[in-house]
Amino acid sequence: MNPYNCPVFHIVQDSVVLPESRLPVADRVDVLVCGGGVAGIAAAVTAARSGARTCLIERAGFLGGTATGSSMGLIVIPAQELVAFPREFFGRLAREHGAGLGDVVPWDIEAYKIVALDVLVESGAEPLLYTWVSEPLMRNGRIEGVIVENKSGRQAILARCVIDATGDGDVAARAGVPFVKGREQDGQMRPMTVMGRIGNIDLTRFKQYIDTHPDDLSQDDGRRVVDIEHGIVRIDGFFSVVERAKKDGLLDADMPVNYLRFSGVNPPERSDRALLICNSTRVYGVDGTSARDVTRAEIEGRHQLRAIVNVCRRYLPGFEQAFLADTSSFVGVRETRRIRGRYTLTYDDIRAHKRFDDAVIVMTSVDYGTADIHAPDHGHEGSEQDAWARRMVLPIMRFEFPLSSLLPQSPSHLIVAGRCVSMTHDVDKFARNMAPTGMMGQAAGAFAALIAQRPDAAWIDPPIAELRALLEAQGVPTTMQAYPTELAA
């Protein structure tokens, strides 16, 4: 007797063999977005506003991905540089007192969750939370949907076009799209981080310490922001504090943590009991596509975080009565798979200011040059040898991004958006952040809506002029020639 209709299986060597299955179709949509981070939100909202029946599936019970689940509550470019969907979204979040719009853009994680759902539902897209992508549904070289797993069981969702915004390229990889992981020469990936929110901080006393120890901080103005009037904080450094903690035994001497980093947004009336995100733990040699590795990263990262909070309480003025308010729901993964698409964007392209016939976005980023930020090398970040963390002053830069870097050669009708697009490791540092990935999602959603109208024709010969017109009407600068002059000045 099998009351739950579970499949009967048998074991062959190290494999479990299951019989053929028959799955119910849970839904049929025009555009299916897999992943609810900023790229997925932007993609789903844009597709729905463009008239496509759209569903977004997300493994968590909330949207935001890294921005909420991993507590990475910060955009590192000034608010005035935001355009298109990121400008709209973070502007709304600020109006609802959930973000600070200044030299950097920090946000309140819980406010982000609420606003993200509101924006998505208002667009007409349907969210489906607590849902994992299991595998793509493929036929004749085309993706026609995915199999999902959730509390309703194992089901199929069919779609005219699928957008992989999972961050790790899970759908694309399982559909057979070629990919690389990490740094091309050795496959090593950027370190992971468990974030913590530290509460009950006296920002006035903290700022007094910062103002009197300028040489102990990163030199870039964008990483030494403590604006109590507007409640905006983004501060990197405290190198001597970490060195002292290791000397005194509060941190293990071999812990790969060399500096402290804080960000957050707090109303001025709460400056004596502020809440800041601590982005300081670093776990190296782990692969975000390995369940065992992310488990190890969670354990090691939480141990590091506990020690770091003790260091803050011991050595940083304003932190004497601080406490760990909460930790990120998911370990923060900076880098895993990147597809090999129709075109792979390289650093040489960016350095040469290359123009593309199929450019659909102009991205804005901090210009890190050749510095390998969050490098995979164990313990390098923030060390005396790390010029980026200690001495570099970083200007703003812009570059065109082509549609072909969002598209695999096959299968057809699959678009990729987010940090798993077709680019090299040394481009990833410019394009994996949340403003660029939000714009990737917007371009993907607009193109997906066109594919839903003309499934084969639009995929085979993308209507670039039509797509650009659609995106430019939404405030997206698609080429350097179309970039707003008031921002370019």
C-alpha positions as CSV (number, residue, x, y, z in Angstrom):
1,M,0.0,0.0,0.0
2,N,1.3,3.4,-1.0
3,P,-1.2,6.1,0.3
4,Y,1.0,9.0,-0.7
5,N,1.5,7.7,-4.3
6,C,5.3,7.7,-3.8
7,P,7.2,6.2,-6.6
8,V,8.6,2.7,-6.2
9,F,12.3,2.6,-6.8
10,H,15.2,0.2,-7.0
11,I,18.9,0.7,-6.5
12,V,21.6,0.0,-9.1
13,Q,25.1,0.4,-7.7
14,D,25.2,4.0,-6.4
15,S,22.1,5.2,-8.2
16,V,18.4,5.2,-7.3
17,V,16.3,4.3,-10.3
18,L,12.8,5.8,-10.4
19,P,9.9,5.0,-12.8
20,E,8.6,7.4,-15.3
21,S,6.5,10.1,-13.6
22,R,3.4,12.1,-14.5
23,L,3.3,15.6,-13.1
24,P,0.3,18.0,-12.9
25,V,0.7,21.3,-14.7
26,A,0.3,23.9,-12.1
27,D,0.2,26.9,-14.5
28,R,0.8,28.1,-18.0
29,V,2.3,31.6,-18.4
30,D,4.0,33.7,-21.0
31,V,7.1,34.5,-18.9
32,L,8.4,32.4,-16.0
33,V,11.0,34.1,-13.8
34,C,13.1,31.8,-11.6
35,G,14.6,33.7,-8.6
36,G,13.3,36.6,-6.7
37,G,16.4,38.8,-6.2
38,V,16.6,42.2,-7.6
39,A,17.2,40.9,-11.2
40,G,14.2,38.6,-10.9
41,I,12.0,41.3,-9.4
42,A,12.9,43.7,-12.2
43,A,12.4,41.0,-14.9
44,A,9.0,40.0,-13.6
45,V,7.7,43.5,-13.1
46,T,8.9,44.6,-16.5
47,A,7.5,41.6,-18.3
48,A,4.1,42.0,-16.6
49,R,3.9,45.7,-17.3
50,S,4.7,44.9,-20.9
51,G,1.6,42.8,-21.1
52,A,3.0,39.3,-20.6
53,R,1.3,36.9,-18.1
54,T,4.2,36.5,-15.7
55,C,5.0,34.2,-12.7
56,L,8.0,34.6,-10.4
57,I,9.1,31.6,-8.3
58,E,11.3,32.1,-5.2
59,R,12.6,29.5,-2.7
60,A,12.2,31.8,0.3
61,G,9.0,33.3,1.8
62,F,10.1,36.8,0.7
63,L,11.7,38.6,-2.2
64,G,15.0,40.3,-2.4
65,G,17.5,37.4,-2.6
66,T,20.9,38.7,-1.5
67,A,19.4,42.1,-0.7
68,T,17.2,40.6,2.1
69,G,18.0,37.0,2.7
70,S,21.8,37.6,2.7
71,S,21.4,41.0,4.4
72,M,23.5,42.8,1.7
73,G,21.6,46.0,2.3
74,L,23.7,48.4,0.2
75,I,24.2,49.9,-3.2
76,V,27.7,51.3,-3.5
77,I,27.2,54.0,-6.1
78,P,25.5,57.4,-5.3
79,A,21.7,57.5,-5.5
80,Q,21.9,60.2,-8.2
81,E,23.5,57.5,-10.5
82,L,20.6,55.2,-10.3
83,V,18.4,54.9,-13.4
84,A,15.4,52.9,-14.6
85,F,14.0,50.2,-12.4
86,P,16.6,50.6,-9.6
87,R,15.9,54.3,-9.5
88,E,12.1,53.7,-9.3
89,F,12.4,50.9,-6.7
90,F,14.8,52.5,-4.3
91,G,13.1,55.8,-4.7
92,R,9.9,54.2,-3.6
93,L,11.7,52.4,-0.7
94,A,13.1,55.7,0.4
95,R,9.6,57.4,0.3
96,E,8.4,54.6,2.6
97,H,11.3,55.3,5.0
98,G,13.1,52.1,4.1
99,A,16.2,53.4,2.2
100,G,18.7,56.2,2.4
101,L,19.5,58.1,-0.9
102,G,22.9,59.6,-0.5
103,D,26.5,59.0,-1.5
104,V,25.6,55.3,-1.1
105,V,22.2,53.6,-0.9
106,P,21.6,51.5,2.2
107,W,18.2,50.0,3.1
108,D,16.1,48.4,5.8
109,I,15.8,44.8,5.0
110,E,12.3,44.3,6.3
111,A,11.0,47.4,4.4
112,Y,12.6,46.0,1.2
113,K,10.7,42.7,1.6
114,I,7.3,44.5,1.9
115,V,8.0,47.0,-1.0
116,A,9.3,44.3,-3.3
117,L,6.1,42.3,-2.9
118,D,3.9,45.4,-3.3
119,V,5.7,46.4,-6.5
120,L,5.6,42.9,-8.0
121,V,1.9,42.3,-7.2
122,E,0.9,45.8,-8.5
123,S,2.6,45.1,-11.8
124,G,0.3,42.1,-12.3
125,A,3.0,39.4,-12.0
126,E,2.2,36.5,-9.7
127,P,4.7,35.5,-7.0
128,L,5.0,31.9,-6.0
129,L,7.0,31.7,-2.8
130,Y,8.5,28.7,-0.9
131,T,9.1,27.1,-4.3
132,W,12.3,25.5,-5.6
133,V,13.2,24.9,-9.3
134,S,13.9,21.2,-9.7
135,E,14.7,20.9,-13.4
136,P,14.0,22.5,-16.8
137,L,11.4,21.0,-19.2
138,M,13.2,20.6,-22.5
139,R,11.9,19.6,-25.9
140,N,13.5,19.9,-29.3
141,G,16.2,22.2,-28.1
142,R,13.8,24.6,-26.5
143,I,12.9,25.3,-22.8
144,E,9.2,25.1,-22.3
145,G,9.0,25.5,-18.5
146,V,10.4,24.0,-15.3
147,I,9.5,21.4,-12.7
148,V,9.1,22.9,-9.3
149,E,8.9,21.5,-5.8
150,N,6.9,23.0,-3.0
151,K,4.3,22.2,-0.3
152,S,1.9,21.4,-3.1
153,G,4.2,18.7,-4.4
154,R,6.2,18.2,-7.6
155,Q,4.6,20.1,-10.4
156,A,5.3,21.6,-13.8
157,I,4.9,25.3,-14.9
158,L,4.9,25.8,-18.6
159,A,6.0,29.0,-20.2
160,R,6.7,30.7,-23.6
161,C,10.0,32.1,-22.2
162,V,12.0,31.3,-19.0
163,I,14.3,33.8,-17.2
164,D,17.0,32.3,-15.0
165,A,17.6,34.9,-12.3
166,T,18.7,32.3,-9.7
167,G,22.1,33.9,-9.2
168,D,23.9,30.6,-9.6
169,G,22.5,29.8,-13.1
170,D,20.7,26.8,-11.8
171,V,18.2,26.5,-14.6
172,A,20.7,27.2,-17.4
173,A,23.2,24.7,-16.0
174,R,20.6,22.0,-15.7
175,A,19.5,22.8,-19.3
176,G,23.0,22.0,-20.5
177,V,24.2,25.6,-21.0
178,P,28.1,25.7,-20.8
179,F,29.4,27.7,-17.9
180,V,32.5,28.5,-15.9
181,K,32.8,28.8,-12.1
182,G,34.9,31.4,-10.4
183,R,38.3,32.6,-11.7
184,E,39.0,31.2,-15.1
185,Q,42.6,30.1,-14.4
186,D,41.9,28.0,-11.3
187,G,38.1,27.9,-10.6
188,Q,38.5,29.6,-7.2
189,M,35.5,31.7,-6.2
190,R,35.1,34.9,-4.2
191,P,34.6,34.3,-0.4
192,M,31.2,33.9,1.2
193,T,29.9,36.0,4.1
194,V,27.4,35.6,6.9
195,M,26.0,39.0,7.7
196,G,24.9,40.2,11.1
197,R,22.8,43.2,12.1
198,I,24.2,44.8,15.3
199,G,21.9,46.8,17.4
200,N,22.1,49.5,20.1
201,I,25.0,51.4,18.6
202,D,25.6,55.1,19.6
203,L,26.4,56.6,16.2
204,T,27.6,59.9,17.6
205,R,30.3,58.3,19.7
206,F,31.1,56.0,16.8
207,K,31.5,58.9,14.4
208,Q,33.8,60.8,16.9
209,Y,36.1,57.8,16.9
210,I,36.1,57.6,13.1
211,D,36.8,61.4,12.8
212,T,39.8,61.0,15.0
213,H,41.2,57.9,13.3
214,P,41.1,58.7,9.6
215,D,44.3,56.8,8.8
216,D,42.7,53.6,10.0
217,L,39.9,53.7,7.4
218,S,39.6,53.0,3.7
219,Q,40.6,56.1,1.8
220,D,37.7,56.2,-0.8
221,D,35.0,58.7,0.1
222,G,32.3,56.2,-0.8
223,R,33.6,53.8,2.0
224,R,33.8,56.3,4.8
225,V,30.2,57.7,5.0
226,V,28.7,58.4,8.4
227,D,25.9,60.9,7.7
228,I,23.9,61.0,11.0
229,E,21.6,63.8,9.7
230,H,20.3,61.5,6.9
231,G,21.0,58.3,8.8
232,I,23.3,56.8,6.2
233,V,26.3,54.8,7.1
234,R,28.9,52.9,5.0
235,I,32.3,52.6,6.6
236,D,35.2,50.3,5.9
237,G,38.5,49.9,7.8
238,F,39.4,49.6,11.5
239,F,42.5,47.7,10.4
240,S,44.4,48.3,13.6
241,V,41.4,47.2,15.6
242,V,41.4,43.8,14.0
243,E,45.2,43.5,14.4
244,R,44.8,44.3,18.1
245,A,42.0,41.8,18.5
246,K,44.2,39.1,17.0
247,K,47.1,40.1,19.2
248,D,44.9,40.0,22.3
249,G,43.3,36.6,21.3
250,L,39.8,37.8,20.6
251,L,40.2,36.7,17.0
252,D,42.2,33.7,15.9
253,A,45.4,34.8,14.4
254,D,44.7,32.8,11.2
255,M,41.1,34.0,10.8
256,P,40.9,35.5,7.3
257,V,39.4,38.8,8.5
258,N,41.5,41.9,8.2
259,Y,39.1,44.7,8.5
260,L,35.5,45.6,9.6
261,R,32.7,46.9,7.4
262,F,29.4,48.5,8.5
263,S,26.4,49.9,6.6
264,G,22.9,50.9,7.4
265,V,20.1,53.5,7.4
266,N,18.7,54.8,10.7
267,P,16.4,57.8,11.4
268,P,18.3,60.6,13.2
269,E,16.2,60.2,16.4
270,R,17.5,56.6,16.7
271,S,21.2,57.6,16.3
272,D,21.9,56.7,19.9
273,R,20.6,53.1,19.4
274,A,21.2,52.5,15.7
275,L,21.2,49.2,13.8
276,L,24.1,48.5,11.4
277,I,24.8,45.6,9.1
278,C,28.2,44.0,9.7
279,N,29.8,42.7,6.5
280,S,33.1,41.4,7.8
281,T,33.1,37.6,7.8
282,R,35.0,35.8,5.0
283,V,34.9,32.1,4.2
284,Y,37.3,31.0,1.4
285,G,37.6,27.8,-0.7
286,V,33.8,27.2,-0.9
287,D,31.5,26.6,-3.8
288,G,28.0,28.0,-3.6
289,T,26.7,25.2,-5.9
290,S,27.7,22.6,-3.3
291,A,25.3,21.9,-0.5
292,R,28.2,20.7,1.8
293,D,30.2,23.8,1.1
294,V,27.4,26.3,1.8
295,T,26.7,24.4,5.0
296,R,30.4,24.7,6.0
297,A,30.3,28.4,5.1
298,E,27.3,29.0,7.3
299,I,29.0,27.3,10.3
300,E,32.3,29.0,9.9
301,G,30.8,32.4,9.1
302,R,28.6,32.3,12.2
303,H,31.6,31.5,14.4
304,Q,33.5,34.4,12.8
305,L,30.6,36.7,13.3
306,R,30.2,35.9,17.0
307,A,33.9,36.7,17.5
308,I,33.6,40.0,15.5
309,V,30.7,41.2,17.6
310,N,32.8,40.7,20.7
311,V,35.6,42.7,19.2
312,C,33.2,45.5,18.4
313,R,31.9,45.6,21.9
314,R,35.4,45.6,23.4
315,Y,37.2,48.1,21.1
316,L,34.8,50.4,19.2
317,P,33.3,53.4,21.0
318,G,29.5,53.4,20.7
319,F,29.4,49.6,20.6
320,E,29.7,49.0,24.4
321,Q,26.1,48.0,24.8
322,A,25.6,46.6,21.3
323,F,24.2,43.2,20.6
324,L,23.7,40.9,17.6
325,A,20.1,41.5,16.6
326,D,19.9,38.9,13.9
327,T,21.9,37.2,11.1
328,S,21.3,36.7,7.4
329,S,18.9,34.0,6.5
330,F,21.3,32.7,3.8
331,V,25.0,32.9,3.5
332,G,26.0,35.6,1.0
333,V,27.4,34.0,-2.1
334,R,29.4,36.4,-4.3
335,E,30.3,34.2,-7.2
336,T,29.5,30.7,-8.7
337,R,28.5,29.9,-12.3
338,R,28.6,32.3,-15.2
339,I,27.2,31.0,-18.5
340,R,29.0,31.0,-21.7
341,G,26.5,32.8,-23.9
342,R,26.4,34.2,-27.4
343,Y,28.9,36.8,-26.2
344,T,31.2,36.9,-23.2
345,L,31.9,40.4,-21.9
346,T,35.6,41.0,-21.0
347,Y,37.5,43.6,-19.1
348,D,39.3,44.5,-22.3
349,D,35.8,45.4,-23.7
350,I,35.2,47.7,-20.8
351,R,38.6,49.3,-20.8
352,A,38.3,49.9,-24.6
353,H,34.8,51.5,-24.2
354,K,33.5,49.0,-26.7
355,R,30.2,49.7,-28.4
356,F,27.8,46.9,-29.2
357,D,25.3,46.5,-32.0
358,D,23.0,44.8,-29.5
359,A,23.7,47.0,-26.5
360,V,20.6,47.2,-24.3
361,I,22.0,48.7,-21.0
362,V,24.6,51.2,-20.0
363,M,25.8,50.1,-16.6
364,T,27.3,52.3,-13.9
365,S,29.8,51.0,-11.4
366,V,32.6,52.0,-9.1
367,D,35.7,51.8,-11.2
368,Y,37.9,49.2,-9.5
369,G,40.3,49.0,-12.4
370,T,42.4,45.8,-12.3
371,A,42.0,45.3,-8.6
372,D,40.4,42.0,-7.8
373,I,37.9,43.0,-5.2
374,H,36.8,40.2,-2.8
375,A,39.5,38.1,-4.4
376,P,39.4,34.3,-4.0
377,D,42.8,34.3,-2.4
378,H,42.6,33.2,1.2
379,G,43.0,36.1,3.6
380,H,44.1,38.7,1.0
381,E,41.1,41.0,1.3
382,G,41.9,43.9,3.7
383,S,45.4,42.8,4.3
384,E,48.4,45.2,4.0
385,Q,48.9,43.9,0.4
386,D,45.3,44.8,-0.5
387,A,45.5,48.3,-2.1
388,W,41.8,48.3,-3.0
389,A,40.7,48.0,0.6
390,R,43.3,50.3,2.1
391,R,44.4,52.9,-0.3
392,M,42.4,53.1,-3.6
393,V,40.2,56.1,-4.3
394,L,37.5,54.9,-6.8
395,P,35.8,57.0,-9.4
396,I,32.5,56.1,-11.3
397,M,32.6,54.4,-14.7
398,R,30.1,53.3,-17.3
399,F,30.0,50.7,-20.0
400,E,27.6,49.2,-22.5
401,F,26.2,45.7,-21.9
402,P,25.0,43.6,-24.8
403,L,21.8,41.5,-25.0
404,S,24.0,38.6,-26.3
405,S,25.6,38.3,-22.9
406,L,22.1,37.4,-21.5
407,L,21.5,34.7,-24.0
408,P,22.8,31.1,-24.4
409,Q,23.4,29.6,-27.8
410,S,20.9,26.9,-26.7
411,P,18.4,26.0,-25.5
412,S,16.1,28.6,-27.1
413,H,13.7,30.8,-25.2
414,L,15.9,30.9,-22.1
415,I,17.3,34.3,-20.9
416,V,19.8,34.7,-18.0
417,A,19.9,37.8,-15.8
418,G,22.1,38.6,-12.7
419,R,25.6,37.6,-11.7
420,C,25.4,34.4,-13.7
421,V,25.4,36.1,-17.1
422,S,28.1,35.6,-19.8
423,M,31.0,37.7,-18.5
424,T,34.5,37.0,-17.2
425,H,35.6,37.0,-13.5
426,D,37.2,40.4,-13.9
427,V,34.0,41.9,-15.2
428,D,31.9,40.3,-12.5
429,K,33.2,42.8,-10.0
430,F,31.6,45.6,-12.0
431,A,28.3,43.9,-13.1
432,R,27.3,41.7,-10.2
433,N,26.1,44.5,-7.9
434,M,22.5,45.3,-7.5
435,A,22.0,48.3,-9.7
436,P,23.6,46.6,-12.7
437,T,21.7,43.3,-12.1
438,G,18.4,45.1,-11.6
439,M,18.9,46.6,-15.1
440,M,19.8,43.2,-16.5
441,G,16.5,42.0,-15.1
442,Q,14.7,44.9,-16.7
443,A,16.2,44.2,-20.1
444,A,15.5,40.4,-19.7
445,G,11.9,41.1,-18.8
446,A,11.3,43.4,-21.7
447,F,12.9,41.0,-24.2
448,A,10.9,38.1,-22.7
449,A,7.7,40.0,-23.3
450,L,8.6,40.4,-26.9
451,I,9.3,36.7,-27.2
452,A,6.0,35.9,-25.7
453,Q,4.3,37.8,-28.5
454,R,6.5,36.3,-31.3
455,P,8.1,33.2,-29.7
456,D,10.3,32.1,-32.6
457,A,10.9,35.2,-34.7
458,A,12.0,37.4,-31.7
459,W,14.3,34.7,-30.4
460,I,16.0,33.9,-33.7
461,D,16.4,37.5,-34.7
462,P,16.1,39.8,-31.7
463,P,14.4,43.1,-32.6
464,I,17.1,45.3,-31.0
465,A,15.6,48.6,-32.2
466,E,12.2,47.7,-30.8
467,L,13.7,46.4,-27.6
468,R,15.7,49.6,-27.1
469,A,12.7,51.7,-27.7
470,L,10.7,49.8,-25.1
471,L,13.6,50.1,-22.6
472,E,14.3,53.7,-23.2
473,A,10.6,54.5,-22.6
474,Q,11.2,53.0,-19.2
475,G,14.2,55.2,-18.5
476,V,16.9,52.6,-19.4
477,P,19.9,54.1,-21.2
478,T,20.6,51.4,-23.8
479,T,23.7,52.9,-25.4
480,M,26.3,55.5,-24.4
481,Q,24.7,57.8,-27.0
482,A,21.3,57.5,-25.2
483,Y,22.8,58.1,-21.7
484,P,21.1,61.0,-20.0
485,T,23.4,64.0,-20.3
486,E,22.5,65.3,-16.8
487,L,23.9,62.0,-15.3
488,A,26.9,61.8,-17.7
489,A,28.0,65.3,-16.7
